[in-house]
C-alpha cells in the first residue's frame, strides 16, 4: 500500500475506541523496524518525523523517498501515514511540498488568535492536496526540538476554536510530557480531557508523550476520545539498551560483529518488539 493520509485511520480508530500509534523514526533501522512491526501486527501506523530528525536524515524529500521505497521493497500492505511531528509553520509547508501525507502544525506557543490564523493557512494548503493535519492547543511538558513546555492544561474553549477549523486531529495538553516521566508526575487530567472531547464534538484527540504512561491511563484516555498516541522515548531506550548489551557482551569483537548490520540488529529487533506491544496495548493490532 502506498502512503496514505491519517484522516481515515484516525476516524476508524475513534469510532472503534482504539488508538493508532505514531512512532518516531530517526534512520533506516527505525523505519524498517516500525514498518515490519505494523505489518506483523496488521495495524495501521503513523511514522513521525521531527524537524530535527528530518535534518539528520538529510531532508524531508530523502525521508519520503526512503519510506516509499521501503514500503514497496518490504511489501507493506497496512495503511502508513508519514507525519511531521511538532512542525513549525515553515516546516509544515516544507513537508507538504516534499510529499508527506500528514503534518502537525504546532502553534501552541502563539496566542490563540495567531494559532488560529496560522492553522487555517496550513489546513487550506494541506487539505487541497489530501494531506491530514494535526494542530495543538496547550503545551506538552518537557522539551521537543528546543521548544520547552511545563505541560500546561489546554483550555477546552481554545480547543473548540482550533477543532472548528476542520483539523483532522487535535493535540491538547492534559498533563502529559515528552521524555521520561518523573516519579512525582501527577498523571493525566481526565476531567480536562473529557471537557476537551465534549467541546470539540468528538474530534480525534492526540496524546503526545506516550512513553511511560501506565496502561490503565492509556485505556481511559482512549475511552475519552484519544485516537492517536505518540511514542518515541521508549523506542530510543530499548534500542540503546539492546545495543549496550551487545557491546558489553563483547559480541562486536567476535568475527565481524562490528559490522553495523550486526551491531544495530539487536536494537532494531528491540524497537520492533516494543512497537508490536504498543499496538496491542493501543488496540490497533488487527485493525489494518
Secondary structure, 3 states (H helix, E strand, C coil): CCECCCHHHHHHHHHHCCCEEEEECCCHHHHHHHHHHHHHHCCCEEEEEEHHHHHHCCCHHHHHHHHHHHHHHHCCCCCEEEEEEEECHHHHHHHHHHCCCEEEECCCCCCHHHHHHHHHHHHHHHHCCCCEEEEEECCCEEEECCEEECCCCCCHHHHHHHHCCCCCEEEECCCCECCCCCCCCCCCCHHHHHHHHHHCCCCCEEECCCCCCCHHHHHHHHHCCEEEEEECHHHHHHHHHHHHHHHHCCHHHCCCCCCHHHHCHHHHHHHHHHHHHHHHHHCCCCCC
